[in-house]
Amino acid sequence: MGRTLTEKVLGRKAGKDVRAGEVVSVSPDYVLSHDNSAAIIKEFRKLGVGRVRAPEKIVIVLDHIVPAADEKYAQNHKSIREFVAEQGIPNFFDINAGVCHQVLPEQGFALPGLVIVGSDSHTPSYGALGAFAAGIGRTETACVWATGEIWLRVPETMRIDLGGRFRAGVFAKDLSLKLIGDRGAEMANYKAVEFAGPAAGELDIGSRLTLANMSAEMGAKNGYFAPDEKAFEWLEGRARRPFAAVASDPDASYESVLACDLDTLEPQVACPHTVDNVKPVAAVAGKPVHQVLIGTCTNGRLEDLEAAARILRGRKVHPSVRVLVVPASWQVYREALASGALAALVEAGCVILNSGCGPCLGAHEGLLAAGEVCVSTSNRNFRGRMGHRDSEIYLVSPATAAATAATGKLTDPREFS
């Protein structure tokens, strides 16, 4: 019986052949944290260990509240910068880098065959490039800093076979919402999700990152695509180290296999207040909207901003709507400047924010008041996440967000195709 990619990657790190259900001890290749590093540092100090085990494996990206929104966050950032200097951590990205889940792939940390753990639930994003990537807790992160090791249960794998191709106005975000809406936010609890099938190889890296990112909203431990020539080409000039890609064997054992036809998919929206409360956009079209957020680690890449710009170019944002645009990284920001996408969005009346998590988590920038409605390209719409508990968040693709921005109400983007 063959093995899945997840079994192969974890087995290689454990130094033995492993199967789903086993518990293994591994040394991760990289350990991610962000602004929550301030809390992790406190946990690390409690361990009584003076030095981190492997500073070169630690990657810290300040992204959640950047620049610091108040004295508390400013002090947290200061403590992180001091710890980085004290411990000699070379992979530190300050407030001018972007969202960690975009920065790590761009900067060549997310590589095929690597094991990456991070103190953020959307760490599975890096599976888009064939890594095993999983979120862990802050105390666990502190322990990995101290010991260089972590134990993991090898997850069973759910394979999602993709066939057909997206029609006009339909994107990877719509696919992720449809999957979660049909099967629930616990559809893949502590499972690996493998995106496969003939259509998987046709998806660009941005779409793969969106799907791997949203696998966290399925409850998955990790979500991934088998690395292929598209991935290798994207990584050319980025990879920080050699890597050895692996893929699932043809006779690998899967916990379940799900077929999904992209040809029949239409634009989707996750309605308040859960990610699995999903309907076709056409079913809720006409809902008045106060704010639109385009960006985040889910949909803030160049292709996302260009999809929005194609709809808004030559148009104006509806006067009843404010539109916030958050490029996922400063590299994306520069690319969107060069492509003209940001100019088109600015001319339409959008507000361009610095790269970071900002309004997505409701810590600062663009908070919602009571009764306000936001259409967002982010990954979560829990009650109160972006501001007042009596506000509402609807999750959509960048195209649906842009169409909504133009009309002032939830709008199917196919009306603009």
Secondary structure, DSSP 8 states (H G I E B T S, - for coil): -B--HHHHHHHHHHTS---TT-EEEE--SEEEE-TTHHHHHHHHHHTT-SS-S-GGGEEEE--SS-S--SHHHHHHHHHHHHHHHHHT--EEE-TTSB-HHHHHHHTT---TT-EEEESSTTGGGGGGGT-EEEE--HHHHHHHHHHS-EEEE--EEEEEEEES---TT--HHHHHHHHHHHH-TTTTTTEEEEEESTTGGGS-HHHHHHHHHHGGGGT-SEEEE---HHHHHHHTTT-SS--------TTB--SEEEEEEGGG---EEE-TT-TT-EEEHHHHTT-B-SEEEEEHHHH-SHHHHHHHHHHHTT----TT-EEEEE-SBHHHHHHHHHHTHHHHHHHHT-EE--SSSGGGGTSSSS-B-TT-EEEESSS---TTTTB-TT-EEEE--HHHHHHHHHHTB---GGGG-
